[in-house]
Structures are given as structure tokens and as C-alpha cells.
Amino acid sequence: MKTTETCPECLEKLKELQRICGACGYTIELVPAEKMIERYLKRPSPGGLFWTQAYALGTRQYVWFLVSLIPIFGVAALVAMFIFGRRLSWKVGDWESFEEFKRRQGLMDRIAYVWLGLLIAAYLYTRFIVQW
């Protein structure tokens, strides 16, 4: 077999149709770009769950941001952003590329995890450190 590609993990040359890198064991999955995008868009968004309003703004979903400000509909916005946030953002966001879209989603998710960590730390601090 002739070598055609390199492993993205360790840059070892791969043989045609080989699915596992012989040097490091990294598994290579040959997936069409459309399938990869579709799979990514179906994943839930932690940013939409833990940081709904800022997530909606940061991912260019301005209507959902406004909906989230209405108390009763805010829960519906939270659920929609968590389950469908990536798909809705890709559809309405007018992104230059899928890579830009993925970077923004990743950033929003990381910020949401930091926010959640701060909330937990504040709770633990007031619960166990501060004596009322």
C-alpha cells in the first residue's frame, strides 16, 4: 500500500485505508465533512444550559436572548439552548466558516464551565466558611 496521509496526532505516515496509526495507536476515522458537521451540531451545548442568556448572545441567537428575559419563557429558552443551541446557531449565525463556529461554541462552553465553577465555589464558601 502506498502512503497518502499522516496521523493528525503524531504525524506518522499512514497507509491507504489504514484506520489505526501504527506508531502511536491513534484511531483515524474517515468521515465526510458533512457527516462530521452534522454529528457536531447534534451534540447538546453546556453553554446553553449553564449560561443561557450570554450563550444566546455569544452565538448570535438574539431572538432566543430576548425570549430568555421573559421569566416563564426563560426555562424554554434554557432547554432550547441546551438541546438545539448548536443547530440553531449554525442556522442563523451567518458564520464565515465551520471552524469559526466551532471556536465560538468551544469558547462559550468553557466560559459556562468557569461560571458554574464560580457558582459552586461561592455556594461552598457561604455554606461552610462564612458563619452567619
GIDA-V154806 format. One record per backbone hydrogen bond with DSSP energy under -1.0 kcal/mol. NH is the residue of the N-H (numbers start at 1). CO is the residue of the C=O. If there is no record, write none. Layout:
nh:NH co:CO
nh:NH co:CO
This chain:
nh:4 co:14
nh:7 co:12
nh:11 co:7
nh:14 co:5
nh:16 co:2
nh:18 co:15
nh:21 co:26
nh:25 co:21
nh:28 co:19
nh:36 co:32
nh:37 co:33
nh:38 co:34
nh:39 co:35
nh:40 co:36
nh:41 co:37
nh:42 co:38
nh:43 co:40
nh:45 co:82
nh:49 co:45
nh:50 co:46
nh:51 co:47
nh:55 co:51
nh:56 co:52
nh:57 co:53
nh:58 co:54
nh:59 co:55
nh:60 co:57
nh:61 co:56
nh:65 co:61
nh:66 co:62
nh:67 co:63
nh:68 co:64
nh:70 co:67
nh:74 co:70
nh:77 co:73
nh:78 co:74
nh:79 co:75
nh:80 co:76
nh:81 co:77
nh:82 co:78
nh:83 co:79
nh:84 co:80
nh:88 co:84
nh:89 co:85
nh:90 co:86
nh:91 co:87
nh:92 co:88
nh:93 co:89
nh:101 co:97
nh:102 co:98
nh:103 co:99
nh:104 co:100
nh:105 co:101
nh:106 co:102
nh:107 co:103
nh:108 co:104
nh:109 co:105
nh:110 co:106
nh:111 co:107
nh:112 co:108
nh:113 co:109
nh:114 co:110
nh:115 co:111
nh:116 co:112
nh:117 co:113
nh:118 co:114
nh:119 co:115
nh:120 co:116
nh:121 co:117
nh:122 co:118
nh:123 co:119
nh:124 co:120
nh:125 co:121
nh:126 co:122
nh:127 co:123
nh:128 co:124
nh:129 co:125
nh:130 co:125
